[in-house]
């Protein structure tokens, strides 16, 4: 009880005196964060607690800052009343639904045929490795405390700070919004290309890809308006539709697997017409794939010469035979060996067997009914197109508030989902390569088989299972993106780290982020105007890769810093895995598209600097602050290894500020002078001394310190402030001169105000304090600057013109030469000229002295005029000023 009385009982006197308890005192709210280093749980100890109450509060303590709340929104339900989902429902299935996307159904076969089985396997494996390494890092972060709903934004912002968090949050928001655009374009492509091609409003899109993309833009815009309205009207419908979309995804994948083995020996349902080695389109294969005179192909490739009866045919048509082959050849056919190697081509080339220029280059200048390549392909480009297929791993962490045991469910559910989807993707690569003919795989839109979807025609029992399933699942993914993106934007806006987003923090009367939804729809429309999944996929890949890269960086940083708060329950992580994931993200970004990568990085850099410039006043205990502490410690220890070289010497300033009775600095322009002298760089420490007893005057010291800090901020002095309470001013100033600074970052120059009233004052302290301080500075072997007439010095906002005159003492070590040079670096003194005056006695050669001084200034690389003043009347000691 004696210890308890010492902690919580006091005499009630003084601000911050004995009456202020160590934990939860009445004045604790008035103190800044770093003033209360021992106040670990002050918010829970406002009253004198029993030991049981204290233990209970510590057990329920959360080290995660809760998400911002909005007074306009409806109150959240109690924590105990919400749904408590397990690993399967809460994490695994949502991740499965978000990872399996439109690329699986409409682009995977094309990627397999273009890259070949080997390179496509490595493309998929590389993308899956990125998500697996990111999931490991994410699991470590998510199990280090409680993660609120917000996914990567909250994890990164609370791990790397508001600047990184805001930048990556905006990237993640942009990526999610563009993903919605990709899903909408994909859904429209499925309908127009494979289900209802007659709905084209710009003509036959098989003849011109631009017609197809214009259709995608128009129908995509209409579908976006419908989906945006659904999200605005009823989010409950979106959540219910998610179950239908998930069922469609699972059934579609099962139908593909069953179809692959049902067609083990191939089937005759898909026939392709081959001219020589080139793939043809727009014909009935069974009746028109022949070279009969007057037949379909004859009429396409041959024409009458004007004014003659001669018929001229395309040379390639004349010398090539026409063959009919099966598109689905089956695993037993050995077609896998034909699909091992890549078939990368350039835009405008023809789809044909092999890489013979005669077959793939369009020599005639007209493609006839031959299928052309609409996109230049390479290994790196295909990575960018495929990568969106593996995103969606954050779905589980976004639902952490609804999980019964988030720290257990998030790692297990996410990693199992990635293993499952990776197995499906990798197995499908090998099975597609072993089942489908190479030419059909490379036919992106199935034009050679009458505009049919290749995956749909593999599936069992018929193609409509895949067409309807892929369409509904794609719609579901798009609705989920349009629902999640506005909430992410609102979460960023509520944190108040990006001021111009403040209007988007407001919720509607129904608690919905309506304003954020409107902005999301506008950005999504910009993505839809691109009109092509192949253009959208690499772009949004950049934003997701940046986000995943920062998740890995956050985990690696926290692990290497070994902060006491870094205690994740998930133990199967290592900093090297996180760095490997970060390196893979950066490598894939630049391999895919260096200009898209620079665009994403530039966007993140601009947001980072904007948040830094506007001052994100958030303290989340992030890793960047820990990194700064580690770097500071390392640098201080390095500075202690030896004395600084002359080249590295610079004035590290200690300002001894005198305070008025109101605890404000008496000479504000001392701060302005120090700022001009440092030009915003170097170490500056502003200190002051108060006479009295520290216990009784601690509150006064805090007020004085805040006053010093405000003055330093107003005068744009970048540095530190401190106030010492001592028994007398002389001893206090002597202690400040001796002890201020740390290691190699100790001041070497003192700025002291001139004692103007020492002649008139009868109090000896007015001049004794000044003299004793001068002696203390001299004993500490520090430089001393005493600016007389400081009130007439220019402000930092002024610009002065004239001369800076230096009366040079030869044995000062060169400081007088350096001071005007440093002042001229500041905009206030930039237009001034420097003049050096020195004193010559009668016996000195003034002409030679002037030459020597000019030579000395030339060697110092200082521009100045030199004047020699000859002392005629009396001899002058060389140390006289």
Buried (B, 14 or more C-beta within 10 A) or exposed (E): EEEEEEEBEBEEEBBBBBBBBBBBBEBBEBBEEEEBEEBEEBEBBEEEBEEEEBEEBEEEEEEBBEBBEBEEBEEEEEEEEEEEBBBEBBBBBBBBBBBBBBBBBBBBBBBBBBBBBBBBBBBBBBBBBBBBBBBBBBBBBBBBBBBBBBBBBBBBBBBBBBBBBBBBBBBBBBBBBBBBBBBBBBBBBBBBBBBEBEEBEBEEBBEEBEBBBBBBBBBBBEBBEEBBEBBBEBBEEBEEBBEEBBBBBBBBBBBBBBBBEBBEEBBEBBBBBBBBBBBBBBBEBEEBBBBEEEBBBBEBBBEEEEEEEEEEBBEBBEEBEBEEBBBBBBBEBEBBEBBBEBBBBEEEBBBBBEEEEEBBBBEEEEBBBBBBBBBEBBBBBBBBBBBBBBBBBBBBBBBBBBBEEBBBBBBBBBBBBBEBBBEBBBEBBBBBBBBBBBBBBBBBBBBBBBBBBBBBBBBBEEBEBBBBBBBBBBBBBBBBBBBBBBBBBBBBBBBBBBEEBEEBBBBEEEBBBBBBBEBBBEBBBEBBEBBBBBBBBBBBBBBBBBBBBBBBBBBBBBBBBEBEEBEBEBEEBBBEBBBBBBEBBBBBBBBBBEEBBBBBBEBBEEBBEBBBEEEBEBEBBBBBBBBEEBEEEEEEEEBEEEEEEEEEBBBBBBBBBBBEEEBBBBBBBBBBBBBBBBBEEBBBBBBBBBEBEBEBBBBBBBBBBBBBBEBBEEBEBEBBBBBBBBEEBBBBBBBBBEEBBEEBBBBBBBBBBEBBEBEEEEEEBBBBBBEBBBEBBEEBEBBBBBBEEBEEBBBBEEEEEEEBEBEBBEEEEBBBBBBBBBBBBBEBBEEBBBBBEBBBBEEBEBEEBBEEBBEBBEEEEBEBEBEBEEEEEEEBEEEEE
